[in-house]
Amino acid sequence: MTQHEVVVRGLEHEFRSTGGAVRALDRIDLTIEPGELVTLAGPSGCGKSTLLRILAGLTAPTVGTVHVGDELVERPGADRGVVFQRPTLYPWLDVRANVEIGLKLRGVPKDERREAAERQLATVGLADFADKRPYELSGGMQQRAQIARVLANDPDIILMDEPFGALDALTRERLQAELLNLWRRTGKTILFITHSVDEAVYLGSRVLVMSPRPGRIVFDEPARFLRDGSPVPTDEVRTLPEFVDLTTRVRDAISH
Ligand SMILES: Nc1ncnc2c1ncn2[C@@H]1O[C@H](COP(=O)(O)OP(=O)(O)OP(=O)(O)O)[C@@H](O)[C@H]1O
């Protein structure tokens, strides 16, 4: 499978309401290479979710374009999967049916989609919970199920909007490690939004920071100590001088 780069050109976005116009994004140019794990941090309201929704094809930009390879993004597509902060599982379906839903809508035969669902539930450690309803799962497990659903669709690009923001610290750390494993195994392109500077630096192969009003990318650097081929990082990574240095500079970029 050939993966494509994501190319954002001259993106601007304005929300108009009765109170006036909000310029959420301003002159965003960005290329995400196949297989990058790009983390995007920035203060609340700086436009991170708006950018993600435009990449997902859920919001049409006021000005500018997004391409995946040669394709202009105009609507959601099977090449892009979205994981939101709050799990968006259907409460009336069991976990397996929730994971299968995208494949079902695309007309994938039952045996095939069941197999894909069970494989991805195993990937996220939920093999034994396929018959449960979402309300029987913890927040972390629901988030895992949401990730399994995206993986079952096998998108090239995974867009994650603060997926671990609402989880307790321990569950969050476990899911961070799982995400890194998954990324290294599959080589998928991932854009990951977070409020946490530590999470951005820990997970990213490249770290972006946006500034608010109007939303612009003000920081864009590789996370050098997590270059391809390095082992999945442990807590030791956080004590490396390079980690501390990048964390400090990301924090400065956010506060300026
Ligand atoms: N549907 C909307 N209508 C009007 N204004 C909006 C809408 N969605 C977002 N905004 C405004 O656009 C700006 C960017 O919002 P956005 O949700 O993209 O920020 P964010 O960086 O993701 O914030 P957070 O980290 O708090 O989720 C904010 O000022 C917000 O109030």
The ligand as an SDF file (V2000), in Angstrom:
LIG
                    3D

 31 33  0  0  0  0  0  0  0  0999 V2000
  -18.4720   25.9130   15.6290 N   0  0  0  0  0  0  0  0  0  0  0  0
  -17.8740   27.0360   16.0480 C   0  0  0  0  0  0  0  0  0  0  0  0
  -18.4920   28.2300   15.9600 N   0  0  0  0  0  0  0  0  0  0  0  0
  -17.8880   29.3760   16.3420 C   0  0  0  0  0  0  0  0  0  0  0  0
  -16.6400   29.4370   16.8230 N   0  0  0  0  0  0  0  0  0  0  0  0
  -15.9690   28.2730   16.9460 C   0  0  0  0  0  0  0  0  0  0  0  0
  -16.5390   27.0040   16.5620 C   0  0  0  0  0  0  0  0  0  0  0  0
  -15.6300   26.0380   16.7870 N   0  0  0  0  0  0  0  0  0  0  0  0
  -14.5500   26.6490   17.2910 C   0  0  0  0  0  0  0  0  0  0  0  0
  -14.7400   27.9830   17.3900 N   0  0  0  0  0  0  0  0  0  0  0  0
  -13.7410   28.9850   17.8470 C   0  0  0  0  0  0  0  0  0  0  0  0
  -12.5680   28.8360   17.0730 O   0  0  0  0  0  0  0  0  0  0  0  0
  -11.4220   28.9240   17.8870 C   0  0  0  0  0  0  0  0  0  0  0  0
  -10.6250   27.6360   17.7620 C   0  0  0  0  0  0  0  0  0  0  0  0
  -11.3460   26.5580   18.3410 O   0  0  0  0  0  0  0  0  0  0  0  0
  -10.7900   25.0730   18.3850 P   0  0  0  0  0  0  0  0  0  0  0  0
  -11.8340   24.2080   19.0140 O   0  0  0  0  0  0  0  0  0  0  0  0
  -10.2820   24.6940   17.0570 O   0  0  0  0  0  0  0  0  0  0  0  0
   -9.5540   25.2370   19.3900 O   0  0  0  0  0  0  0  0  0  0  0  0
   -8.6850   24.1420   20.1430 P   0  0  0  0  0  0  0  0  0  0  0  0
   -7.2830   24.5940   20.0630 O   0  0  0  0  0  0  0  0  0  0  0  0
   -8.9940   22.7830   19.6270 O   0  0  0  0  0  0  0  0  0  0  0  0
   -9.2170   24.2720   21.6300 O   0  0  0  0  0  0  0  0  0  0  0  0
   -9.2590   23.1890   22.8070 P   0  0  0  0  0  0  0  0  0  0  0  0
   -7.8280   22.8220   23.0740 O   0  0  0  0  0  0  0  0  0  0  0  0
   -9.8940   23.9280   23.9640 O   0  0  0  0  0  0  0  0  0  0  0  0
  -10.0870   22.0310   22.3380 O   0  0  0  0  0  0  0  0  0  0  0  0
  -11.9060   29.2130   19.2950 C   0  0  0  0  0  0  0  0  0  0  0  0
  -11.8300   30.5850   19.4940 O   0  0  0  0  0  0  0  0  0  0  0  0
  -13.3380   28.7410   19.2860 C   0  0  0  0  0  0  0  0  0  0  0  0
  -14.1130   29.4900   20.1810 O   0  0  0  0  0  0  0  0  0  0  0  0
  1  2  1  0
  2  3  1  0
  2  7  2  0
  3  4  2  0
  4  5  1  0
  5  6  2  0
  6  7  1  0
  6 10  1  0
  7  8  1  0
  8  9  2  0
  9 10  1  0
 10 11  1  0
 11 12  1  0
 11 30  1  0
 12 13  1  0
 13 14  1  0
 13 28  1  0
 14 15  1  0
 15 16  1  0
 16 17  2  0
 16 18  1  0
 16 19  1  0
 19 20  1  0
 20 21  2  0
 20 22  1  0
 20 23  1  0
 23 24  1  0
 24 25  2  0
 24 26  1  0
 24 27  1  0
 28 29  1  0
 28 30  1  0
 30 31  1  0
M  END
$$$$
